[in-house]
Amino acid sequence: MIDWPHLEAANAKVHAFVAFDRGAHFGRGPLDDLTLGVKANVAVRGLGWTGGMGHRRGVVADADAPVVAALRGAGMAVIGTLNMHEAALGATSDNPFFGRTINPHREGWTPGGSSGGSGAAVAAGLCDVALGTDTLGSIRIPAAYCGAYGLKPTHGAVAAEGLLFLRPEWDVIGPLAMDLGKLERVWRVMAPRSSTDAAPFARMLVLEGLGGVECQPGVLAGYARAQAAIGLVPEGLRLAGTPGTLRLSALVLAADYLRQAMGQALAAASDELRATLNAVGRHVPDMDLLRAAARQLHDALGDDGVLVMPTTPHAAFAHGMRPPSSQADFTALASVAGLPALAVPAGRDADGLPVSVQLAGPRGSEARLISLARRIEPALGGAVFPDC
């Protein structure tokens, strides 16, 4: 039984959900004890399918996206759609058309994005699992800021029909949760053909000098705890190009696709989105660099390596602040290579905000990443729940 009055009152504090389905109910199946929230760029029958864009107000999905249909068919109660950054191009989830989502850990702070509603919803206990989407870090960044687990699957592992794309060759749908077991159960239904091999990784890779990315002390402490818990001798990896240059080239390509996809509707976009597209459009993507980095990652990981990095270089920040340009420096790497990556909570910083470490593995290694996260969870402390 879903306690709608309580749910709506709790949501009012964080504005994670933009619409509820008051007719939602549990079905029968392996997930019939779990509730699900779905990011607003993934189709949920009978609910708005907006992608966080003002010109799509009034667009209602007439059918579930295949991944939503699979989870509903497994018994989950699909209770509503979640706020997100406009057009999925940004990482604050301060949406000019659908409102500002608040990080449950601190009033006035961002939950990240673009799947900010997804991160806030699970951290606030509004749903058991949330679906987000990830182009260059949009699942993992909110997971990091909200103290949750967030899985970016191997590209192509989950059916992408019913998703409003930002960059099709990178976009994926994945789950966020405060409980690793729930995330794993949902993952199995989302991708029933994925590998169940949970063999331990034999090698641990780390970026030499963290690729030159400056990180906050609390993030570095969590990163060190994760390496110690994994217990393998780190192998240094130096990529073609810095994480920042790779992220910028990838962002240019994503922005270019969005600009073309929106067409004349761009006139109805917010001033912020148009300004972002104009600023990013001044840069030229280095395609050779992106391809070289992707090949390096595949070659370096082989079939037995895991790349360990911070998820974000910093913890969450206040709404209204200029977002750090480095938010996606680490998350973009797995994206451009099409690799799976899991954001794992790694404690709190000195200000009490969550920090996170990211595990990236070879294609199809989601089960192995989840198994490794479970092994190091006692040392890292598990999901970071809000104090109140």
Buried (B, 14 or more C-beta within 10 A) or exposed (E): EBEEEEBBEBBEEBBBBBBBBEEBEBBEBEBEEBBBBBBBBBBBBBBBBBBBBBBBEEEBBEEBBBBBBBBBBBBBBBBBBBBBBBBBBBBBBBBBBBEBBBBBBBEEBBBBBBBBBBBBBBBBEBBBBBBBBBBBBBBBBBBBBBBBBBBBBBBEBBBBEBBBBBBEEBBBBBBBBBBBEBBBBBBBBBBEEBBEEBEEBEBBBBBEEBBEBEBBEBBBBBBEBBBEBBEBEBEEBEBBBBBBBBBBBBBBBBBBBBBEBBEEEBEBBBEBBBEBBEEBEEEEBBEEBBEBBBEBBBEBBEEBBBBBBBBBBBBBBEBEEEBBEBBBBBBBBBBBBBBBBBBBBBBBBEEEBBBBBBBBBBBBBBBBBBBBBBEBBEBBBBBBBBEE
